[in-house]
């Protein structure tokens, strides 16, 4: 039997793998295409939201305020919602819906459905979610509890 000299053999390759340096920083991997797309979508969404917030802020009329001692008021004739930061125009249906909330206290969702002429509570919730950004610009929010709905000051996060 022939013995092979491993060190002098031309067809055998020896590779020496040294352990990595334990003090070296971890290797940075390039971002995947999905991560890049997700980051791009997030940046575009933030840009859209910022532009929408600027448009809403430009619509606020700073001179329109609720009466002294009141947090919120509606003007049915002018179709205006008034809050601590000013007033903003809205639809007649939304003014009729939010008019009961201008009176202090909590109100049942059924009362708001009837006031605004909504077909059911689900339609009311969708409408209130849609007007949420406008109310936030005015410095207001809709507070929902089991006892009912009311208008409260907007809490910045």
Buried (B, 14 or more C-beta within 10 A) or exposed (E): EEEEEEEEEEEEEEEEEEEEEEEEEEEEEEEEEEEEEEEEEEEEEEEEEEEEEEEBEEBBEEEBBBEEEBBBBBBEEEBBBBBBBBBBBBEEBBBBBBBBBBEEEBBEBEBBBBBBEBEEEEEBBEBBEEBBEBBBBBBBBBBEEEEBBBBBEBEEE
